[in-house]
């Protein structure tokens, strides 16, 4: 039977992979995470391509461990944009529900 992946743990692993890829210092990041360097290397093999893609995507703002004011502002603007898109989506769905001829 395959391993069941837990999203929160996957996110933590991906965060350490990102930190390792950004810093290039795998040993330091592994110590910070409290894991063996070989474990981190396994995570990098598993998630590295996905994280590299995210890091290269200009629409995605990834914060460093000590974000600057500009990084925080960019991340905030990205979040506000996404929130606006979601609110529009919800409004459209509500409108469709009102117009739906099927009423249970």
N, C-alpha and C positions, 0 to 999 in steps of 0.2 A: 504494500500500500504506500502511496506517495505521501510526502510531508504536506501537512496543511499549513499554508502560509498565513501568518497573522499580520494584517495591514500595518498596525502600529510598529511592530518589530521590523517589518520590511522598510518602513519610512526611516526608522532609526539607522538601520544598516546603510540605506541610501545616503543619509546625511553624512555618515562617516566616510563613505566612498567619495562623496563630493569634496569633503574637507581634504582627504588624502590626494585626490586628483588636483585640487587647487594648490595645495602646499607643496606637493611632490615629496613630502617627508612622511612616508608610510609608517616608519617605526614610531615617530612621535604621536601620530594620530592613533595608532594601535594602543600605545601606552595610555593615551587620554581615554580611549574607549574601554580600557581594562581587558583587552583581548590580545591574543598572540598575533604577531605580524602575519603569519600564514593564514589565519582566519580572515584578516582584513584583505589579504591578497585574493582569497576565495570570493569574498564579497565583491571585490573589484572585477573579478572575472565574470561574476554573475550579473552585476548591475552596471558595470563600467560604460558599456555602449549607450545604455539609456541615459545615464547621468551626463556623459559627454554631449549627447544630442541636446539635452536640456540646457547645458552650459553654453552651447553654440547658438541656441535659439534667441534671436534679438528681442523677441516678445516676452521672454521669461527673464525676470530680474531675480538673481540669486544673491542672497545676502551673505556677506562674509561673517566671521565670528564676531567682528567688531565693526558693524556697518557704519558708513559715513552718513551724514545728513542727506547727501544727494542720493545714496542707495535707498535710504528709508523713504525719501520722497518719491522715487521711481516705483518702489514696491507699493506705496500707498496709492499712487495714481493707477497702477495696474489693478489693484484690488477694487478701487472705486469703479473703474471701467467694467470689470467683471461683474460687480454687484449690479450696475446699471443694466447690463445685458440680461442678467438673471431676472431682475424685476420686470423688464420688458417681456421676457419669455412667460413669466407667471401671468402678467396682465393679458397677454394674447391667449393663453390657455383658459383663463377664466372667461374671457370673451367668447371663446369657442364653446365652452360648457353652457353658457347662457343661451347660445343659439342652437344648441343640439336638440333635435326633435325627440330624442329618446330621453324620457324622464322616468327613472325607476320608481 
